[in-house]
Amino acid sequence: MKLDDCQLLIHVHKAGTMRGAARSLHLSQPAISQRLKQMEDLWGGAIFIRTHKKLLLTPLGEKILTFAQETLWRTERLREELEQMKGSVSGRLSLGISSVVSHYLIPPLLEKYTKTYPRVNIELISTTSDQIRRTFSSYHVAIFRGDRLPEQASHLLLADPLYLVFDKDIPIEKRPLIQWKSDPSLEALIQAWMRSVTSFTFRGHVSVDQIETCKQLMLRGVGAAILPEMAIKDVSDQCFHKLPLQLDNQPLERQTWVLYEEEALSLPQVEAFLQLLPLK
């Protein structure tokens, strides 16, 4: 039902007569009768019963009048909300982010973002880079690590060097290598490095699910770990060795990419988030 019809129905009910409604709406009585007839045809029954003194609502008419009143009320509230939104950043921001990035890089950015734009509703999915690659089109902004997606306009966020980190107090050959579950591209990179070096030997291996578990075990002297730079900024240089990994005389780096549709830039909440990222 159109908003004009909702308003007409409310006016007719309030006036109580066709003549009174015609006077308040500045319409002819035949015009009002015709529009009421169209509404009755739409809803399949009479809205008013006409008596000598006034119009009486039928049970069907009561339902339709309630609907008309609620529709106008909701419309007015929507107008007010849209007026408040003008010149402000609001709406929904959907993010799909690699778990490593969401753990170490994103929290301070989102803290700043939510304080600056409190009207934005953030939906964050944190999972493996492989999963983000497969589902990137589900998000306004996707952030993943490893190789960029072919034929997609990926933007480089950072190149994160990898380090072998271990406690200085105990020789590395007496420690296992703690490995955390990652995507195949990083695992292949680490395996290539391990095949290329002969200066390090480890006393076995320990496998864990999460990078932070790996880091905490390393901090407590359980073993050595291969970690990206973003994960070890708070690790003491005095207590721990941080040896940068190289392969073929080149530093091993883990690239982080940001992917979004150009059309998404027309959304203020997306543009505001991207402005916080230190894109290369």
PyMOL commands that set and color helices and strands:
alter all, ss='L'
color gray80, all
select helices_A, chain A and resi 3-15+18-25+29-43+59-85+99-104+106-116+129-134+136-138+172-174+184-196+211-219+229-231+262-266+268-276
alter helices_A, ss='H'
color red, helices_A
select strands_A, chain A and resi 48-50+55-57+91-98+120-127+141-145+154-167+177-180+205-208+224-228+240-244+246-247+250-251+253-259
alter strands_A, ss='S'
color yellow, strands_A
deselect
rebuild
show_as cartoon
